[in-house]
Amino acid sequence: MTIIERALNKHRPIAQAAALASGKDRRKPPSAPVDPASRLQRTAVSIDLEVCRERRILVTSDSNQDRAYVAAYRMLRTRLLHRTRAANWTTVAVTSAGPNDGKTLTAINLALSLAREKTRDIVLLDLDMRNPSVCRALGVRPPQDLSAYLERGGDPNSLFMTIGSDNLLIAGSVTPTENASELLAGAGFLDLIDFIKKGTVDPLVLIDLPPVLVTDDALVLAPKIDSVLVVASEGRTKRGDLERAFGLLSEFPIAGVVLNRAAGTSADYNYGYGYEAESDSGADRKKT
């Protein structure tokens, strides 16, 4: 049994109890149509596809070189959608135990994969505000910094941009802030989520959060979201760090674990993806 399987088995009863207690295991009713007048506005921005590919961002799915990685994200997408639909989750945070485990890249590529289904709106929020990386990775500047909005308020419509897919909305920052946990503790986040729900079609909101062991930001936001997806990096994430991260997250629903840089993948990328989540018979490991 791997460290991830042990961690999931250890903390599954607490996470399931938390989901049941909050009533989030009920099936979600069909979404009502969004009034066109209240539909969330978004600014289209251009990106450099070649730069994105160099950074392993899978903006397109038609490259033969990227086929295996696109397929791996499809598997992760499908498994995550099963969990979110069964538990009636709308907000899923992406975090890791420590830095450099690939959580931001995982969040971006997962959002891109989810948006390809075209059946719902996908929203990606960069709330790793001490080290905002989503916009930097994409090579874009947001219409307005998300951290500035959470600090001073304003028109939330000015936050969102698209990068080619109209049903993928991205909001983030380029300027770091040191008072991130105070901003996340305020009412601004929940107001923003409420605004997103009213202006989008059956939204699934992915939130890039800082590593659990680096700052308290993830723990500040965890009670306000539906579940947490943990990214671990094979050969990099330390056993003790992952166990401590799961211990800190034990009272919150865990959507699963993404195993990053998995062995046996392309030498060109030296990068792989895996997914571990609970099944009726225990931890069911999927790795591509």
C-alpha positions in Angstrom: 0.0 0.0 0.0 1.4 3.4 -1.1 1.7 6.4 1.2 -1.1 8.0 -0.8 -3.4 5.0 -0.3 -2.6 5.0 3.4 -3.3 8.7 3.8 -6.7 8.4 1.9 -7.7 5.3 4.0 -6.7 7.1 7.2 -8.6 10.3 6.5 -11.6 9.0 4.4 -14.0 8.5 7.3 -13.5 12.1 8.6 -13.9 13.6 5.1 -17.0 11.6 4.3 -18.5 12.6 7.6 -17.8 16.3 6.9 -19.5 16.0 3.5 -22.5 14.3 5.0 -22.8 16.8 7.8 -22.8 19.7 5.4 -25.4 18.1 3.1 -23.2 18.1 0.1 -23.8 14.4 -0.8 -27.2 15.3 -2.3 -27.5 15.2 -6.1 -27.5 18.7 -7.7 -30.8 19.6 -9.4 -30.6 20.7 -13.1 -29.3 24.2 -13.5 -31.6 27.0 -14.4 -30.8 28.9 -17.6 -28.7 32.0 -17.0 -30.3 35.3 -17.9 -28.2 36.7 -20.8 -28.3 40.1 -19.1 -26.7 38.7 -16.0 -24.2 36.4 -17.7 -20.7 36.9 -16.4 -18.6 39.1 -18.7 -15.1 38.1 -19.8 -12.2 39.6 -21.7 -10.6 37.6 -24.5 -6.8 37.6 -24.4 -4.3 36.0 -26.8 -1.7 33.5 -25.8 1.4 32.2 -27.5 0.7 28.5 -28.2 4.3 27.6 -28.7 5.3 29.1 -25.4 2.5 27.3 -23.6 3.6 24.0 -25.1 7.1 24.7 -23.9 5.6 25.2 -20.4 3.6 21.9 -20.8 0.3 23.7 -20.9 -2.1 21.6 -23.1 -4.1 24.4 -24.7 -4.9 22.2 -27.7 -5.7 18.5 -27.8 -4.7 17.8 -31.4 -1.0 17.4 -31.0 0.4 13.9 -31.6 3.3 14.7 -29.2 0.8 15.5 -26.4 -1.7 12.8 -27.0 -0.7 10.7 -24.0 -0.8 13.7 -21.7 -4.2 14.9 -23.0 -5.5 11.4 -22.4 -4.2 11.3 -18.9 -6.0 14.6 -18.1 -9.2 13.2 -19.6 -9.0 10.4 -17.1 -8.4 12.8 -14.3 -11.3 15.0 -15.6 -13.7 12.1 -15.7 -12.8 10.8 -12.3 -13.1 14.3 -10.8 -16.5 14.9 -12.5 -17.8 11.6 -11.0 -16.9 12.8 -7.5 -18.2 16.4 -8.0 -21.6 15.2 -9.4 -22.1 12.5 -6.8 -21.3 14.9 -3.9 -22.8 18.1 -5.4 -19.5 20.0 -5.3 -19.0 23.3 -7.1 -15.6 24.5 -5.7 -12.5 22.3 -5.8 -9.2 23.6 -4.5 -5.9 22.3 -6.0 -3.0 22.3 -3.5 0.1 20.3 -2.5 2.2 19.6 0.5 5.1 21.7 -0.5 6.3 23.9 -3.4 7.4 22.7 -6.9 5.0 19.7 -7.0 3.2 21.0 -10.2 -0.1 22.0 -8.6 -0.5 25.2 -10.8 0.3 23.3 -14.0 -2.2 20.6 -12.9 -4.9 23.2 -12.2 -4.4 24.9 -15.6 -4.4 21.7 -17.6 -7.3 20.2 -15.7 -9.3 23.4 -16.3 -8.5 23.2 -20.0 -9.5 19.6 -20.2 -12.8 20.2 -18.3 -13.6 23.1 -20.6 -13.3 20.9 -23.7 -16.5 19.1 -22.8 -18.5 22.4 -23.5 -21.3 21.3 -21.2 -20.7 23.8 -18.4 -18.7 26.8 -17.5 -15.2 26.2 -15.9 -13.7 28.9 -13.8 -10.1 28.9 -12.7 -9.1 31.2 -9.8 -5.5 31.8 -8.9 -5.6 32.3 -5.1 -2.0 31.5 -4.5 -1.7 35.2 -4.0 1.8 35.2 -2.4 3.1 33.6 -5.5 0.5 34.0 -8.3 1.6 31.7 -11.2 -1.4 31.0 -13.4 -1.2 34.3 -15.5 2.6 34.0 -15.5 2.5 30.5 -16.9 0.0 31.5 -19.6 2.0 34.7 -20.4 -1.0 37.0 -19.9 -2.0 39.9 -17.8 -5.4 39.8 -16.1 -7.9 42.7 -16.7 -7.7 43.3 -13.0 -5.7 41.6 -10.2 -7.8 39.2 -8.2 -6.0 40.1 -5.1 -6.8 43.8 -5.6 -10.4 43.0 -6.0 -10.5 41.0 -2.8 -8.8 43.8 -1.0 -10.7 46.8 -2.3 -13.8 45.4 -4.0 -15.0 46.7 -7.4 -16.8 45.2 -10.4 -16.2 41.4 -10.4 -17.0 41.4 -14.2 -13.6 43.1 -14.7 -11.7 40.0 -13.3 -12.3 37.4 -15.9 -10.6 36.5 -19.1 -10.8 33.7 -21.7 -7.9 32.2 -23.7 -9.9 30.8 -26.7 -12.6 28.7 -25.1 -15.6 30.9 -24.1 -16.7 28.5 -21.3 -13.3 28.7 -19.6 -13.0 31.8 -17.4 -9.7 32.7 -15.6 -9.1 35.2 -12.9 -5.7 35.8 -11.2 -3.0 38.2 -10.3 0.5 39.2 -11.3 1.4 41.1 -8.2 2.2 39.1 -5.0 0.6 40.1 -1.7 1.7 39.3 1.8 -1.8 39.6 3.4 -3.3 36.7 1.4 -4.7 34.8 4.4 -6.5 38.0 5.7 -8.0 38.5 2.2 -9.2 34.9 2.0 -10.7 35.1 5.5 -12.9 38.1 4.5 -16.3 38.0 2.9 -15.0 38.8 -0.6 -14.3 35.2 -1.6 -17.8 33.9 -0.9 -19.3 37.0 -2.5 -17.3 36.2 -5.6 -18.4 32.6 -5.7 -22.0 33.6 -5.4 -21.5 36.1 -8.3 -19.9 33.3 -10.4 -22.8 30.9 -9.7 -25.4 33.5 -10.8 -23.6 34.4 -14.0 -22.4 31.0 -15.3 -23.9 27.7 -16.5 -23.5 24.9 -14.0 -20.0 26.1 -13.0 -17.2 24.1 -11.7 -14.7 26.4 -9.9 -11.0 25.2 -9.7 -8.9 27.2 -7.2 -5.2 27.2 -7.2 -4.1 27.5 -3.6 -0.6 27.7 -1.9 1.0 24.5 -0.6 -0.5 23.4 2.7 2.8 23.4 4.6 4.1 26.7 3.4 1.4 29.1 4.6 -2.0 28.9 6.3 -3.9 30.2 3.2 -5.2 26.8 2.2 -6.5 26.0 5.7 -8.2 29.5 5.9 -10.1 28.8 2.7 -10.8 25.1 3.1 -13.9 25.6 5.3 -15.4 27.8 2.5 -15.0 25.3 -0.4 -16.4 21.9 -1.2 -13.3 19.7 -1.6 -9.5 19.6 -2.0 -7.5 18.0 -4.7 -3.9 17.3 -3.6 -1.0 17.1 -6.0 2.0 15.0 -5.0 5.2 14.7 -7.0 6.9 11.3 -7.4 10.5 11.5 -6.3 10.1 15.0 -4.9 7.2 15.0 -2.3 8.6 13.7 1.0 6.6 11.0 2.8 6.4 13.0 6.1 5.3 16.2 4.3 2.5 14.4 2.6 1.3 12.8 5.8 1.4 16.2 7.6 -0.5 17.8 4.8 -3.2 15.1 4.9 -3.3 15.5 8.7 -4.0 19.2 8.4 -6.7 18.6 5.7 -8.2 15.7 7.5 -11.5 17.4 8.5 -12.2 18.5 4.9 -13.5 16.4 1.9 -10.6 15.2 -0.2 -11.5 14.9 -4.0 -8.4 12.8 -4.7 -4.7 12.9 -5.2 -2.9 13.6 -8.5 0.4 11.8 -8.8 2.7 14.1 -10.8 6.0 13.2 -12.6 4.9 9.5 -12.5 7.5 7.0 -13.6 7.3 5.4 -17.0 6.3 8.5 -19.0 7.8 10.2 -22.0 11.5 11.0 -21.7 10.8 14.2 -23.7 8.6 15.5 -20.9 9.8 13.6 -17.9 6.4 14.3 -16.6 3.4 12.2 -16.0 0.0 12.2 -14.4 -1.7 9.9 -12.0 -4.9 10.0 -10.0 -5.9 8.3 -6.8 -9.3 8.4 -5.3 -11.6 6.4 -3.1 -13.6 3.5 -4.5 -16.0 1.0 -2.8 -13.1 -1.4 -2.3 -10.6 1.1 -1.1 -8.1 3.4 -2.8 -8.4 2.8 -6.6 -5.1 3.8 -8.3 -5.1 5.1 -11.9 -1.8 6.1 -13.4 -1.0 6.8 -17.0 
